[in-house]
Amino acid sequence: MEIKINKQPGNSYQAVVTYTAEQYKDSIKKVKDVAIKDIEVDGFRKGHAPKEMAEKKLDMEKVRGTVLNTMFNESMKRLLTENRF
């Protein structure tokens, strides 16, 4: 993750946060692994279905939303702690 801060007129700042595609893919994988544990597939105990079968039941919009929310929170935390705003 790379954070660039640009001072704007007045008392404003603009922060540009950049993630690599690899970081995004890693985050997607982590969220999918957690979400799969809660998926129920007929014939299997909850969280014990084969990964391929469980992935078919995932709502990828929710996964992407969770990833973006997590990445945003991480970047804000880092931005605020490193720059003492």
KADA-V287051 format. One record per residue. RES is the residue in one small letter. NEAR is the number of other C-alpha atoms within 8 Angstrom. Layout:
RES/NEAR
RES/NEAR
//
This chain:
m/8
e/6
i/10
k/7
i/8
n/7
k/7
q/8
p/5
g/4
n/5
s/7
y/8
q/8
a/8
v/7
v/9
t/7
y/8
t/7
a/6
e/6
q/9
y/10
k/8
d/8
s/9
i/11
k/8
k/8
v/11
k/11
d/8
v/8
a/10
i/12
k/9
d/8
i/11
e/10
v/10
d/4
g/4
f/9
r/8
k/10
g/10
h/7
a/11
p/6
k/7
e/6
m/9
a/13
e/9
k/6
k/7
l/11
d/6
m/6
e/6
k/7
v/13
r/9
g/8
t/9
v/12
l/8
n/8
t/8
m/8
f/8
n/8
e/8
s/11
m/8
k/8
r/8
l/9
l/9
t/8
e/6
n/6
r/5
f/4
//
